[in-house]
Amino acid sequence: MSRRSSKRPYGAQHVPLDVDRATGGRTVQESADGEWVVQRVRGGDREFRCPGCDQLVPTGTAHVVAWRADAWYGEPVEDRRHWHASCWDARGRRAPTRRR
């Protein structure tokens, strides 16, 4: 005689998959400059230089990490760029600044 497991409640409501959580917040965005994998992060313990405004993204600041979608598998870490969220959103309206 077999018993049903009490660990799986068969009568419970189905909980839909949280895709954002399952993918780590990564999305693929298409724009005029190609496809980009974009991940919004809460911030970390390092400073980064934003390629959009050439200013520092301070430690602990929420920001965007983006890299080319064609490098989805085995993307080199050095190809990832850390952007202020507003700079990432505005990149189609202005060119990246160049460091002198």
C-alpha positions as a LaTeX table, in Angstrom:
\begin{tabular}{lrrr}
\hline
Residue & $x$ (\AA) & $y$ (\AA) & $z$ (\AA) \\
\hline
Met1 & 0.00 & 0.00 & 0.00 \\
Ser2 & 1.46 & 3.36 & $-0.98$ \\
Arg3 & 0.81 & 6.74 & 0.55 \\
Arg4 & 0.88 & 10.12 & $-1.08$ \\
Ser5 & 3.68 & 12.34 & 0.00 \\
Ser6 & 2.69 & 15.06 & 2.41 \\
Lys7 & 5.44 & 17.26 & 0.99 \\
Arg8 & 3.54 & 17.99 & $-2.20$ \\
Pro9 & 0.12 & 19.47 & $-1.59$ \\
Tyr10 & $-1.87$ & 18.26 & $-4.60$ \\
Gly11 & $-4.78$ & 20.55 & $-3.87$ \\
Ala12 & $-2.64$ & 23.71 & $-3.64$ \\
Gln13 & $-2.88$ & 26.47 & $-6.20$ \\
His14 & $-0.31$ & 26.52 & $-9.00$ \\
Val15 & 2.32 & 29.19 & $-8.41$ \\
Pro16 & 3.51 & 30.70 & $-11.71$ \\
Leu17 & 7.23 & 30.77 & $-12.40$ \\
Asp18 & 8.91 & 34.07 & $-11.61$ \\
Val19 & 10.96 & 34.35 & $-14.82$ \\
Asp20 & 12.89 & 37.39 & $-13.57$ \\
Arg21 & 14.04 & 35.48 & $-10.51$ \\
Ala22 & 14.76 & 32.28 & $-12.45$ \\
Thr23 & 16.96 & 34.10 & $-14.99$ \\
Gly24 & 18.74 & 36.23 & $-12.42$ \\
Gly25 & 17.08 & 39.35 & $-13.82$ \\
Arg26 & 18.73 & 38.94 & $-17.22$ \\
Thr27 & 16.84 & 40.08 & $-20.30$ \\
Val28 & 17.80 & 40.42 & $-23.95$ \\
Gln29 & 17.20 & 43.86 & $-25.43$ \\
Glu30 & 17.35 & 44.75 & $-29.11$ \\
Ser31 & 18.40 & 48.20 & $-30.22$ \\
Ala32 & 20.08 & 49.93 & $-33.15$ \\
Asp33 & 23.49 & 48.85 & $-31.85$ \\
Gly34 & 22.56 & 45.15 & $-31.67$ \\
Glu35 & 21.26 & 42.70 & $-29.09$ \\
Trp36 & 22.39 & 43.06 & $-25.50$ \\
Val37 & 22.02 & 40.90 & $-22.43$ \\
Val38 & 21.03 & 43.26 & $-19.64$ \\
Gln39 & 21.04 & 42.50 & $-15.95$ \\
Arg40 & 19.95 & 44.96 & $-13.30$ \\
Val41 & 21.99 & 44.54 & $-10.13$ \\
Arg42 & 21.60 & 45.96 & $-6.64$ \\
Gly43 & 25.19 & 47.06 & $-6.30$ \\
Gly44 & 28.38 & 45.62 & $-5.03$ \\
Asp45 & 31.59 & 46.37 & $-3.23$ \\
Arg46 & 33.45 & 47.82 & $-6.23$ \\
Glu47 & 33.29 & 51.05 & $-8.17$ \\
Phe48 & 32.84 & 50.96 & $-11.93$ \\
Arg49 & 33.20 & 53.61 & $-14.62$ \\
Cys50 & 29.99 & 54.09 & $-16.61$ \\
Pro51 & 30.68 & 54.14 & $-20.38$ \\
Gly52 & 27.65 & 56.39 & $-20.92$ \\
Cys53 & 28.73 & 59.36 & $-18.82$ \\
Asp54 & 32.33 & 58.48 & $-17.87$ \\
Gln55 & 31.44 & 58.95 & $-14.18$ \\
Leu56 & 31.90 & 56.42 & $-11.39$ \\
Val57 & 29.14 & 54.07 & $-10.35$ \\
Pro58 & 29.76 & 54.14 & $-6.58$ \\
Thr59 & 29.86 & 51.03 & $-4.44$ \\
Gly60 & 26.46 & 49.81 & $-3.32$ \\
Thr61 & 24.61 & 51.67 & $-6.11$ \\
Ala62 & 22.02 & 49.80 & $-8.14$ \\
His63 & 23.03 & 49.76 & $-11.81$ \\
Val64 & 22.91 & 47.83 & $-15.10$ \\
Val65 & 25.43 & 45.29 & $-16.35$ \\
Ala66 & 25.27 & 44.75 & $-20.13$ \\
Trp67 & 27.14 & 42.68 & $-22.70$ \\
Arg68 & 26.61 & 41.63 & $-26.32$ \\
Ala69 & 23.98 & 38.91 & $-26.74$ \\
Asp70 & 26.09 & 37.09 & $-29.32$ \\
Ala71 & 28.50 & 36.33 & $-26.48$ \\
Trp72 & 25.74 & 34.72 & $-24.38$ \\
Tyr73 & 27.66 & 31.48 & $-23.84$ \\
Gly74 & 31.13 & 31.88 & $-22.42$ \\
Glu75 & 31.01 & 35.67 & $-22.43$ \\
Pro76 & 34.28 & 37.11 & $-21.22$ \\
Val77 & 33.96 & 39.06 & $-18.01$ \\
Glu78 & 36.02 & 41.91 & $-19.48$ \\
Asp79 & 33.33 & 42.48 & $-22.16$ \\
Arg80 & 30.69 & 43.31 & $-19.55$ \\
Arg81 & 30.04 & 46.98 & $-18.90$ \\
His82 & 28.51 & 48.54 & $-15.80$ \\
Trp83 & 26.18 & 51.46 & $-16.56$ \\
His84 & 24.07 & 53.83 & $-14.51$ \\
Ala85 & 20.49 & 52.73 & $-15.21$ \\
Ser86 & 19.60 & 56.17 & $-16.61$ \\
Cys87 & 22.68 & 56.17 & $-18.88$ \\
Trp88 & 21.77 & 52.73 & $-20.21$ \\
Asp89 & 18.21 & 53.87 & $-20.92$ \\
Ala90 & 19.50 & 57.01 & $-22.71$ \\
Arg91 & 22.26 & 55.38 & $-24.76$ \\
Gly92 & 20.16 & 55.50 & $-27.95$ \\
Arg93 & 19.76 & 59.27 & $-27.63$ \\
Arg94 & 23.41 & 60.11 & $-27.06$ \\
Ala95 & 26.83 & 58.72 & $-27.87$ \\
Pro96 & 29.08 & 57.29 & $-25.18$ \\
Thr97 & 31.64 & 59.70 & $-23.80$ \\
Arg98 & 35.27 & 59.11 & $-24.60$ \\
Arg99 & 37.90 & 59.14 & $-21.89$ \\
Arg100 & 40.76 & 61.50 & $-22.61$ \\
\hline
\end{tabular}
